[in-house]
Every structure is written in structure tokens, then in C-alpha cells.
Amino acid sequence: MDFLDKNIITHGKMSLKTPNMLSWKYTKPYQYSILFKENKIFINDQGKKSSVDAKSKTFEKINKLIVGSSNGQMFSDPEFSVSYFKNGSFNIAKFTPKSAQLLKYIKQIELYFPKNQSTVSQVNMTEASGDTTNIVFKNTKINAPIAASEFSL
């Protein structure tokens, strides 16, 4: 979104249930939900619902990437080169796609881990276009029960 002068800040909730269910709901400044479930992607864009079959190789890789970055399985994914860095407050894992197919969409992903913690607190994704998405996780709960309704639109 090169034409925008300001960053867009959104708020929402993400729920992950292994092995491969992910619910990502934006609540502010607009209502938007995306659900990865049973090899399908379900979208609710402010009441307009749609679904996409995620069995194509590209959608499979994108789904695997999103879920893998949340549950740590991305570290063993042969589709990425991984390098590690440290700064004052974080241990950082930088993932670069190896395949031309993924490089069409994603240039790199950085996962930020606070020192002495094993959970991701921030994800920075750079798209092939140079646009960036920065996700900051707050109020993270590990192994908490998740209502089945979280995985429905």
C-alpha cells in the first residue's frame, strides 16, 4: 500500500489449535476474520463470507507458513533458510524462502523472542513488493482452552 502515508494499526485476536487450525480476527478499526481449517481458508470481510480451497501448493505453503510461525514448526521447514540474531531485548530468527514460488509473495519473515522466553512476541513480514506487516502479540496464553466457536465464522 505504497499510497498510504500512515501505518494502519489494527487490533484483534489470534487462536491456534494444533495441528492446523488458526483463527485470526480483526476487531478494530474494521471487522475481518480469516480461518484456516480442514484445508480451507474461510474469510468474513465485514459480513461478506467466502472460502477458498487451500489444497493448491501455494495456499498449502502459505497456510503452513502462518501456522508454522505460530507453533514453532517453521524452524524445521526445508523451504526456508534460517539465520539468528540478537539485539538488546530479543533473540531474532530470520526466515528467507528458498523457493521462487514463495518469493513471489514473501521476501522474509522475522520472529522476535524476548530474551529467556520461548514464545514469539512479534512477527515482521516483508512482502516481495517491499510492503511490511508487523504483528505484536499481547496477552498471550499458552495451552489455554479454546472454545470451538473460535474456529467458526
Phi, psi and omega per residue, in radians:
M1 nan 1.130 -3.080
D2 -1.057 -0.438 -3.053
F3 -1.360 -0.145 -3.130
L4 -1.532 2.365 3.111
D5 -1.447 -0.563 -3.034
K6 -1.919 2.678 3.002
N7 -1.246 2.564 3.039
I8 -1.639 2.215 3.111
I9 -1.924 2.155 3.124
T10 -2.072 2.831 3.090
H11 -2.280 2.629 3.124
G12 -3.110 -2.800 -3.080
K13 -2.441 2.392 3.083
M14 -2.116 2.348 3.082
S15 -2.241 2.371 -3.134
L16 -2.198 2.262 3.060
K17 -2.216 2.029 -3.094
T18 -1.194 2.577 0.233
P19 -1.567 -0.434 -3.002
N20 -2.674 0.661 3.049
M21 -1.948 2.229 -3.123
L22 -2.399 2.236 3.079
S23 -2.040 2.243 -3.109
W24 -2.292 1.943 -3.046
K25 -2.104 2.128 3.020
Y26 -1.544 2.380 3.136
T27 -2.032 -0.450 3.127
K28 -2.437 2.475 -0.013
P29 -1.486 0.054 3.120
Y30 -2.471 2.927 3.134
Q31 -1.750 2.074 3.141
Y32 -2.675 2.329 3.138
S33 -2.307 2.514 3.024
I34 -2.335 2.361 -3.066
L35 -2.275 2.194 3.040
F36 -1.795 2.013 -3.049
K37 -2.750 2.320 3.030
E38 0.904 0.844 3.125
N39 1.020 0.483 3.064
K40 -2.322 2.702 3.039
I41 -2.028 2.124 3.134
F42 -1.905 2.351 -3.094
I43 -2.209 2.384 3.014
N44 -2.204 1.785 -3.111
D45 -1.774 1.569 3.128
Q46 0.906 0.790 3.090
G47 1.743 -0.328 3.115
K48 -1.572 1.919 -3.027
K49 -1.742 2.497 3.078
S50 -2.658 2.917 3.073
S51 -2.502 2.705 -3.131
V52 -2.325 2.381 3.054
D53 -1.252 2.148 -3.082
A54 -1.668 0.335 -3.126
K55 -1.430 -0.172 3.070
S56 -1.165 2.669 -3.097
K57 -1.024 -0.690 -3.115
T58 -1.150 -0.855 3.139
F59 -1.150 -0.627 3.075
E60 -1.025 -0.774 -3.122
K61 -1.172 -0.708 3.133
I62 -1.163 -0.754 3.096
N63 -1.072 -0.812 3.127
K64 -1.056 -0.670 3.134
L65 -1.130 -0.831 -3.111
I66 -1.148 -0.856 -3.141
V67 -1.158 -0.731 -3.125
G68 -1.110 -0.578 3.110
S69 -1.286 -0.384 3.121
S70 -1.505 -0.591 -3.048
N71 -1.877 0.052 3.060
G72 1.547 -0.089 -3.109
Q73 -1.255 -0.209 -3.134
M74 -1.123 -0.437 -3.098
F75 -1.119 -0.458 -3.129
S76 -1.832 0.200 -3.114
D77 -1.389 2.081 -3.113
P78 -1.199 -0.145 -3.130
E79 -1.379 -0.098 -3.071
F80 -2.246 2.531 2.901
S81 -1.586 2.388 -3.101
V82 -2.100 2.329 3.014
S83 -2.244 2.692 -3.028
Y84 -2.141 2.479 -3.136
F85 -2.422 2.864 3.007
K86 -2.300 2.479 2.914
N87 -2.239 -2.981 -3.031
G88 -0.945 -0.673 -3.015
S89 -2.013 -0.242 -2.956
F90 -2.343 2.665 2.806
N91 -1.707 2.324 -3.027
I92 -2.144 2.299 3.034
A93 -1.938 2.153 -3.115
K94 -1.884 2.144 -3.116
F95 -1.903 2.247 3.095
T96 -2.127 2.163 3.134
P97 -1.086 2.509 3.081
K98 -1.603 -0.522 -3.041
S99 -1.533 2.506 3.090
A100 -1.085 -0.545 -3.136
Q101 -1.075 -0.809 3.124
L102 -1.300 -0.587 3.138
L103 -1.111 -0.318 3.054
K104 -1.142 -0.449 -3.065
Y105 -1.928 -0.696 -2.978
I106 -2.248 2.215 3.086
K107 -1.500 -0.786 3.102
Q108 -2.863 2.793 3.069
I109 -2.321 2.339 3.083
E110 -2.064 2.251 3.070
L111 -1.871 2.263 -3.116
Y112 -1.867 2.191 3.100
F113 -2.040 2.121 3.052
P114 -1.014 2.544 3.126
K115 -0.910 2.429 3.105
N116 1.137 0.397 3.057
Q117 -2.311 2.664 -3.123
S118 -1.903 0.093 3.126
T119 -1.830 2.509 -3.136
V120 -1.231 2.323 3.084
S121 -1.906 -0.268 -3.128
Q122 -2.727 2.484 3.052
V123 -2.190 2.215 3.048
N124 -2.034 2.106 -3.136
M125 -2.033 2.284 3.059
T126 -1.910 2.119 3.137
E127 -1.395 2.904 3.142
A128 -1.019 -0.543 -3.133
S129 -1.291 -0.249 -3.062
G130 1.754 -0.224 3.066
D131 -1.113 2.598 -3.133
T132 -2.157 2.612 3.006
T133 -2.208 2.217 3.126
N134 -2.075 2.143 -3.128
I135 -2.008 2.182 3.105
V136 -1.968 2.163 3.140
F137 -1.613 2.270 3.091
K138 -2.255 2.689 3.113
N139 0.977 0.708 -3.122
T140 -1.203 2.344 3.081
K141 -2.138 2.221 -3.125
I142 -1.778 2.320 3.093
N143 1.028 0.470 3.072
A144 -1.424 2.588 3.085
P145 -1.097 2.487 3.126
I146 -2.146 2.215 3.125
A147 -1.127 2.487 3.123
A148 -1.020 -0.502 -3.122
S149 -1.121 -0.355 3.089
E150 -1.116 -0.398 -3.076
F151 -1.885 0.616 3.020
S152 -2.392 2.665 3.107
L153 -1.822 nan nan
